[in-house]
């Protein structure tokens, strides 16, 4: 029996995932920015949630580090709503979406006449977040001169609007997020070390989806159930073993956001409850009968010596290096299949006993280490 989800909408501030008899899960229908949108029961994910809960109780700045699509903004929401500031504003600023020339005025506001077009006073995001939390997404993109003003807020709790010398006090908790290497940016002179020191009271890493094990299927079932409601389907979708294997073998570089897109795409195209496969690449042209020939999968990482047989491969790697052996074996088989199929990925998939999406997943898996 497939995992079932009972979904409802309501104005409940916080709801924990509760398992009911017969593998039914009670889940709220929620918006993308909601802190409730964190679903998972893997050990690494629960440990991450515990770290968030612990950090939320201490009124200090926090840095959230994670890959794209992993849920950094939701982590910031959880930090805010589990803190003593939860009744006050949570203001989000996407620093990547703002021109660098406007970040200062966006954060701190400006006085009338401060620059051309500034016809009246405008409050900044720090002022809007007074008493609450400001979430600075992609904080590594903030210019150095603006970092200096943020440092002053952190150290002294004061700032000035653009075009004014009047000092304003600020009682705001700062949460920063990035997928950049901030210590390395400091070495390159692109990020202030003093600011990094002040912001990194606690640094929390969001686990990537590929490391979360059974959470992948749990999330997929949730997204499928939610999409079925949106599409007014009369059945509850569930995944075939082949589809589950595709999900578990794929590296999900776009993390939860990419999984959500793939599952929703499969559900709305489905004409029956069982979802047998997932199209991981939405840009594949279904009308192209002969896919373009990909470059042959090249040699595995330098740490793994080239080998033509499995026996010689096993003789060249440490006994403990199981992942390296698996990766090298997959590369060798992909090379062989692509050669025998004349570069046709669909034919190569048939030779390996895989679906087209599965072989595409394997190629993507090794594409960062090899030229596909």
C-alpha positions as CSV (number, residue, x, y, z in Angstrom):
1,X,0.0,0.0,0.0
2,X,1.5,3.4,-0.9
3,X,2.2,6.1,1.7
4,X,-1.0,8.2,2.1
5,X,-1.2,11.8,3.0
6,X,-4.2,13.6,4.6
7,X,-3.8,17.3,3.6
8,X,-5.7,20.2,5.1
9,X,-5.4,24.0,5.3
10,X,-5.6,25.9,8.5
11,X,-4.1,28.8,10.6
12,X,-1.9,26.7,12.9
13,X,1.5,28.4,13.7
14,X,3.4,25.1,14.0
15,X,2.5,21.5,13.3
16,X,4.8,18.5,13.7
17,X,4.7,15.6,11.2
18,X,2.5,13.0,12.9
19,X,2.4,9.4,11.7
20,X,-1.0,7.7,11.9
21,X,-1.8,4.0,11.6
22,X,-1.5,2.3,8.2
23,X,1.2,4.8,6.9
24,X,-1.1,7.8,6.8
25,X,0.6,11.2,7.4
26,X,-1.2,14.3,8.4
27,X,0.3,17.3,6.7
28,X,-0.8,20.9,6.3
29,X,-1.2,22.6,2.9
30,X,1.3,25.3,3.1
31,X,2.9,28.1,1.2
32,X,6.5,28.0,0.0
33,X,7.8,30.4,2.7
34,X,6.2,28.6,5.6
35,X,8.4,27.1,8.3
36,X,6.0,24.1,8.2
37,X,7.4,23.1,4.8
38,X,10.2,21.2,6.4
39,X,9.4,17.5,6.1
40,X,11.7,14.7,6.9
41,X,12.6,12.0,9.4
42,X,16.2,11.0,8.4
43,X,18.8,11.2,11.2
44,X,20.8,13.9,9.4
45,X,17.7,16.0,8.9
46,X,16.4,15.6,12.4
47,X,19.9,16.6,13.7
48,X,19.7,19.7,11.5
49,X,16.3,20.6,12.9
50,X,17.6,20.2,16.5
51,X,20.5,22.5,15.8
52,X,18.0,25.1,14.4
53,X,15.8,24.8,17.5
54,X,18.8,25.2,19.8
55,X,20.2,28.2,17.9
56,X,16.7,29.9,17.8
57,X,16.6,30.2,21.6
58,X,19.8,32.3,21.7
59,X,19.4,35.8,20.5
60,X,22.5,36.0,18.4
61,X,23.3,36.2,14.7
62,X,23.3,33.0,12.7
63,X,24.7,32.0,9.3
64,X,22.8,29.3,7.3
65,X,25.0,27.6,4.6
66,X,23.5,25.3,2.0
67,X,23.2,24.5,-1.7
68,X,20.6,26.1,-4.0
69,X,17.1,24.8,-3.4
70,X,18.0,23.1,-0.1
71,X,15.7,25.4,2.0
72,X,17.8,28.1,3.5
73,X,15.0,30.6,3.7
74,X,12.7,28.1,5.4
75,X,15.6,27.5,8.0
76,X,15.6,31.3,8.6
77,X,11.9,31.2,9.2
78,X,12.2,28.4,11.7
79,X,15.0,30.3,13.5
80,X,12.7,33.3,13.8
81,X,9.4,31.6,14.8
82,X,11.1,29.4,17.4
83,X,12.8,32.5,18.9
84,X,11.5,35.0,21.4
85,X,11.0,37.4,18.5
86,X,8.4,35.3,16.8
87,X,5.5,37.9,17.2
88,X,7.6,40.6,15.6
89,X,8.4,41.0,11.8
90,X,10.5,38.6,9.8
91,X,11.9,40.7,6.9
92,X,13.6,38.9,4.0
93,X,16.1,40.6,1.6
94,X,17.3,38.7,-1.4
95,X,20.7,40.4,-1.9
96,X,21.2,38.7,-5.3
97,X,18.1,40.4,-6.7
98,X,19.2,43.9,-5.8
99,X,21.6,46.1,-7.8
100,X,24.6,46.7,-5.6
101,X,24.1,50.5,-5.9
102,X,20.7,50.1,-4.2
103,X,21.4,47.6,-1.4
104,X,22.4,50.3,1.1
105,X,19.2,52.4,0.6
106,X,17.1,49.2,0.6
107,X,18.6,48.1,3.9
108,X,18.8,51.4,5.8
109,X,16.3,53.6,4.0
110,X,16.9,57.2,2.8
111,X,15.9,60.8,3.4
112,X,14.1,62.9,0.9
113,X,16.5,64.5,-1.5
114,X,19.3,62.0,-0.7
115,X,19.7,61.3,-4.4
116,X,18.0,61.9,-7.7
117,X,14.5,60.5,-7.5
118,X,14.4,60.3,-3.7
119,X,11.3,62.6,-3.4
120,X,10.3,61.4,0.1
121,X,11.6,59.6,3.1
122,X,11.7,55.8,2.9
123,X,12.2,53.4,5.7
124,X,14.7,50.6,5.2
125,X,14.4,46.9,5.8
126,X,16.2,47.1,9.2
127,X,13.6,49.6,10.3
128,X,10.8,47.4,9.1
129,X,12.3,44.5,11.0
130,X,12.5,46.4,14.3
131,X,12.1,44.0,17.2
132,X,12.2,41.0,14.9
133,X,14.5,39.3,12.4
134,X,16.1,40.3,9.1
135,X,17.1,37.5,6.8
136,X,19.9,38.5,4.4
137,X,19.8,35.9,1.6
138,X,23.0,35.6,-0.5
139,X,24.8,37.8,2.0
140,X,28.1,37.2,0.3
141,X,27.1,39.5,-2.5
142,X,26.7,42.6,-0.3
143,X,29.3,45.3,-1.2
144,X,32.1,46.0,1.3
145,X,30.9,49.5,2.1
146,X,27.5,48.2,3.0
147,X,29.1,45.4,5.0
148,X,30.7,48.1,7.1
149,X,27.3,49.6,8.0
150,X,25.9,46.1,8.8
151,X,28.9,45.5,11.1
152,X,28.0,48.7,13.0
153,X,24.4,47.4,13.4
154,X,25.7,44.2,14.8
155,X,28.3,45.8,17.1
156,X,26.5,48.9,18.3
157,X,22.9,48.5,17.2
158,X,22.9,51.8,15.3
159,X,22.7,53.0,11.7
160,X,22.0,56.1,9.6
161,X,19.7,56.4,6.6
162,X,21.3,57.3,3.3
163,X,21.5,61.1,3.1
164,X,21.2,61.6,6.9
165,X,23.6,62.0,9.8
166,X,21.0,61.2,12.4
167,X,21.7,58.0,14.2
168,X,18.9,55.4,14.6
169,X,18.9,52.6,17.1
170,X,18.2,49.0,15.9
171,X,17.0,46.0,17.7
172,X,17.1,43.3,15.0
173,X,18.5,39.8,14.9
174,X,20.4,39.1,11.7
175,X,20.3,35.8,9.9
176,X,22.6,35.5,6.8
177,X,22.5,32.7,4.2
178,X,24.7,31.8,1.3
179,X,26.1,28.9,-0.7
180,X,29.4,30.8,-1.1
181,X,32.6,30.1,0.9
182,X,32.7,33.1,3.1
183,X,36.1,32.4,4.7
184,X,37.6,32.2,1.3
185,X,35.8,35.5,0.3
186,X,37.5,37.1,3.3
187,X,40.9,35.9,2.1
188,X,40.1,37.4,-1.3
189,X,39.2,40.7,0.2
190,X,35.5,40.4,-0.9
191,X,34.0,40.0,2.6
192,X,34.9,41.7,5.9
193,X,36.5,39.3,8.4
194,X,35.2,41.4,11.3
195,X,31.6,41.0,10.0
196,X,32.0,37.3,9.4
197,X,33.3,36.9,13.0
198,X,30.2,38.8,14.3
199,X,27.7,36.9,12.2
200,X,29.0,33.4,12.8
201,X,28.0,33.0,16.4
202,X,26.5,29.8,15.0
203,X,26.9,28.4,11.5
204,X,24.3,25.8,10.5
205,X,24.7,23.7,7.4
206,X,21.5,22.6,5.5
207,X,21.9,18.9,4.5
208,X,21.6,18.4,0.7
209,X,18.7,16.2,-0.4
210,X,21.0,13.5,-1.8
211,X,22.2,12.8,1.8
212,X,18.7,12.5,3.3
213,X,17.9,8.9,2.3
214,X,14.2,8.0,2.7
215,X,13.3,11.7,3.0
216,X,13.4,11.8,-0.8
217,X,10.5,9.5,-1.1
218,X,8.6,11.1,1.8
219,X,8.9,14.5,0.2
220,X,8.0,13.1,-3.2
221,X,4.8,11.6,-1.8
222,X,3.9,14.9,-0.2
223,X,4.5,16.9,-3.3
224,X,2.6,14.3,-5.4
225,X,-0.4,14.4,-3.0
226,X,-0.5,18.2,-3.0
227,X,-0.3,18.4,-6.8
228,X,-3.1,15.8,-7.2
229,X,-5.3,18.1,-5.2
230,X,-4.3,21.1,-7.3
231,X,-5.0,19.2,-10.5
232,X,-8.4,17.9,-9.1
233,X,-7.3,14.3,-9.6
234,X,-9.6,11.6,-8.3
235,X,-6.8,9.3,-7.3
236,X,-3.8,9.4,-5.0
237,X,-0.5,9.1,-7.0
238,X,2.2,6.7,-5.9
239,X,5.5,5.8,-7.4
240,X,6.6,2.5,-9.0
241,X,9.8,0.8,-7.9
242,X,11.5,2.1,-11.1
243,X,10.6,5.7,-10.3
244,X,11.8,5.3,-6.7
245,X,15.2,4.0,-8.0
246,X,15.5,7.0,-10.3
247,X,14.9,9.3,-7.4
248,X,17.3,7.5,-5.1
249,X,20.1,7.2,-7.7
250,X,19.9,10.9,-8.8
251,X,22.2,13.5,-7.1
252,X,19.5,16.3,-7.1
253,X,21.8,19.3,-7.6
254,X,18.8,21.5,-7.3
255,X,17.8,19.8,-4.0
256,X,14.2,19.9,-2.7
257,X,13.2,22.6,-5.3
258,X,14.3,20.3,-8.2
259,X,12.5,17.3,-6.7
260,X,9.3,19.3,-6.3
261,X,9.4,20.3,-9.9
262,X,10.1,16.8,-11.2
263,X,7.3,15.2,-9.1
264,X,4.7,17.8,-9.9
265,X,5.6,17.5,-13.6
266,X,5.1,13.7,-13.4
267,X,1.8,14.0,-11.5
268,X,0.1,16.5,-13.8
269,X,1.1,14.4,-16.9
270,X,0.0,11.1,-15.3
271,X,-3.3,9.5,-16.4
272,X,-3.2,6.8,-13.7
273,X,-2.3,6.5,-10.0
274,X,1.1,4.8,-10.6
275,X,3.9,7.1,-11.6
276,X,6.4,4.8,-13.4
277,X,9.1,7.3,-14.3
278,X,10.3,10.9,-13.8
279,X,11.6,13.3,-16.4
280,X,14.5,14.8,-14.7
281,X,15.5,17.1,-17.5
282,X,12.5,19.2,-18.7
283,X,14.4,20.5,-21.7
284,X,14.6,17.1,-23.5
285,X,12.9,17.4,-26.8
286,X,10.3,14.5,-27.1
287,X,10.0,15.1,-30.9
288,X,13.7,14.5,-31.5
289,X,13.8,10.8,-32.6
290,X,17.6,10.7,-32.5
291,X,19.0,12.5,-29.4
292,X,22.2,14.5,-30.1
293,X,25.3,12.3,-29.5
294,X,26.9,13.2,-26.2
295,X,30.7,13.2,-25.8
296,X,31.9,10.0,-24.4
297,X,32.1,9.8,-20.6
298,X,35.7,10.4,-19.8
299,X,38.0,8.8,-17.3
300,X,37.0,8.8,-13.6
301,X,38.7,11.2,-11.1
302,X,42.5,11.1,-10.9
303,X,42.3,9.4,-7.5
304,X,41.1,6.3,-9.3
305,X,43.6,4.7,-11.7
306,X,42.3,3.8,-15.1
307,X,41.5,0.2,-15.5
308,X,39.9,-2.0,-18.2
309,X,38.6,-4.8,-16.1
310,X,36.8,-4.8,-12.7
311,X,39.4,-7.1,-11.3
312,X,42.3,-4.7,-12.1
313,X,40.2,-1.9,-10.7
314,X,39.7,-3.6,-7.4
315,X,43.4,-4.2,-7.2
316,X,44.2,-0.5,-7.4
317,X,42.0,1.1,-4.9
318,X,41.8,0.9,-1.1
319,X,39.5,-1.8,0.3
320,X,37.5,0.9,2.2
321,X,36.9,3.1,-0.9
322,X,33.6,1.5,-1.9
323,X,32.1,4.7,-3.3
324,X,35.2,5.2,-5.6
325,X,34.9,1.6,-6.9
326,X,31.2,2.1,-7.5
327,X,31.7,5.4,-9.4
328,X,34.5,4.0,-11.5
329,X,32.5,0.9,-12.4
330,X,29.6,3.0,-13.5
331,X,31.8,5.2,-15.7
332,X,33.4,2.1,-17.3
333,X,29.9,0.6,-18.1
334,X,28.6,3.9,-19.4
335,X,31.6,4.2,-21.7
336,X,31.1,0.7,-23.0
337,X,27.4,1.2,-23.5
338,X,27.8,4.5,-25.3
339,X,30.4,3.1,-27.6
340,X,28.3,0.0,-28.5
341,X,25.2,2.3,-29.0
342,X,27.1,4.7,-31.3
343,X,26.5,7.5,-28.8
344,X,22.7,7.0,-28.8
345,X,21.6,7.4,-25.2
346,X,18.3,5.6,-25.6
347,X,20.1,2.6,-27.1
348,X,22.7,2.7,-24.4
349,X,20.0,2.6,-21.8
350,X,18.5,-0.5,-23.4
351,X,21.9,-2.2,-23.4
352,X,22.3,-1.5,-19.7
353,X,18.7,-2.5,-18.8
354,X,17.9,1.0,-17.7
355,X,15.3,3.5,-18.5
356,X,16.2,6.6,-20.5
357,X,15.8,8.8,-17.4
358,X,18.0,6.4,-15.4
359,X,20.9,6.6,-17.8
360,X,20.5,10.4,-18.0
361,X,20.7,10.4,-14.2
362,X,23.9,8.4,-14.2
363,X,25.4,10.8,-16.8
364,X,24.5,13.8,-14.7
365,X,25.9,12.1,-11.6
366,X,29.4,11.9,-13.2
367,X,29.2,15.1,-15.3
368,X,30.8,17.3,-12.6
369,X,33.8,15.0,-12.6
370,X,33.8,14.1,-16.2
371,X,33.1,15.7,-19.5
372,X,29.8,14.4,-20.7
